[in-house]
Amino acid sequence: MRNFRLDTFGSAAFLVYSSLWTATPARAQGGGEKTYKAKCAMCHGLDGSGATPAGKSTKARDLCSDEVKKETDVEWTAIATKGKNKMPSFEKS
């Protein structure tokens, strides 16, 4: 099983996904992890690899890949907000 590192990249991923919702004290602690599990893990997997049945069928990107790690926070925010390829937009969520 792959080790999904929660270092700089993992933290940035969770922050991007959690920034889609208005911050409240209840969401401030652990909100990113909860949001990732609720909205992203179905396709990207808990480890970020995209190796889930839904991820394989939609060709979800491996969030630990070098290609993804090179993306900026602006790019991450745009992808999470607007969607990309088969990934839906979360702009209105």
VENNORQUI-V974369 format. One record per backbone hydrogen bond with DSSP energy under -0.5 kcal/mol. CO is the residue of the C=O (numbers start at 0). NH is the residue of the N-H. E is the energy in kcal/mol with one decimal. If there is no record, write none. Layout:
CO;NH;E, CO;NH;E
This chain:
1;3;-0.8, 2;4;-1.0, 6;10;-2.8, 7;11;-2.2, 8;12;-2.5, 9;13;-2.3, 10;14;-2.4, 11;15;-2.5, 12;16;-2.3, 13;17;-2.6, 14;18;-1.8, 16;19;-1.1, 17;20;-1.5, 23;26;-0.5, 23;27;-2.0, 24;28;-0.8, 26;30;-1.0, 27;29;-0.7, 29;33;-2.2, 30;34;-2.7, 31;35;-2.7, 32;36;-2.6, 33;37;-2.2, 34;38;-3.0, 34;39;-0.5, 35;39;-2.4, 35;40;-2.5, 39;42;-1.2, 39;43;-2.9, 40;44;-1.7, 42;51;-0.8, 43;49;-2.6, 44;47;-1.1, 47;62;-3.2, 51;55;-3.0, 52;56;-2.1, 53;57;-1.7, 54;58;-0.8, 54;59;-2.6, 60;62;-0.8, 61;64;-1.9, 64;68;-2.3, 65;69;-1.2, 67;70;-1.5, 71;75;-2.5, 72;76;-2.6, 73;77;-2.3, 74;78;-2.6, 75;79;-2.7, 76;80;-2.3, 77;81;-3.1, 77;82;-0.5, 78;82;-2.2, 79;89;-1.0, 80;89;-0.6, 80;90;-1.4, 83;86;-2.8, 86;83;-1.0, 89;92;-1.3
